[in-house]
Amino acid sequence: MPETEPDEPVTSDARTLRLLADVRAAAGSPCRACGRRLCGHHSVLSSLLGYRAAPRCAECLAAEGGESVAQLGARILAWLHARDCYRTAWEYAGMREGTRDPLRPECLFAAGDVASSAPSPVRTEARAPVDESYDAGDLGCGELVLELRARLAELAPREVLLVTARDPAAPVDLPAWCGLTGHTLVAARPPEYWIRKKEPSL
């Protein structure tokens, strides 16, 4: 942790301000799954993956997705390039914690790790049979992914949720979120998105 608190980025964007507040609040609080002490990066990850109200450490988030922390870290980089609000909060967390590389903090990346590009989660299927539908209206990123996580939890593996999302950022947010979580965006015709629930990890 740096000796002095870094200046918070100047912004009027409500999402960015909320994420910055979450970064400050998370420092030193316990992971809701294992009790491990959290850092600001864990707060940003938790918000991205729909756990804002119950933040978790990178190890617990990765385990839930059936992957390593390094794999989760590699996939997070693609999202950070797509959303300024998350990138700003991520870099602010790095400044607070004194990381050498603002995008690749030591809490997720071991020295020498090379981030791989996440494969595109969009498949070539024109449409998929729909098992459930959900109209998200104008819900923004944080609220939308929280709701999607809950709705997909109720589906069986490989079932498809048809989401109608009119938020202007949805065409960027939903493919990136699917890539992060392992669900498959089988088709996208904004404002409609067909999301297939992932298979359980072994």
Secondary structure, DSSP 4 states (H G I P E B T S, - for coil): --SSPPPPPP---HHHHHHHHHHHHHTTPBPTTT-PBP-HHHHHHHHHTT-TTS---HHHHHHHTTS-HHHHHHHHHHHHHH-HHHHHHHHHHHHHHT-SSSSS-TTT--TT--PPPPPP-B-S-S----SEEEEEET--HHHHHHHHHHHHHTSPTT-EEEEEE--TTHHHHHHHHHHHHS-EEEEEETTEEEEEPPPPP-
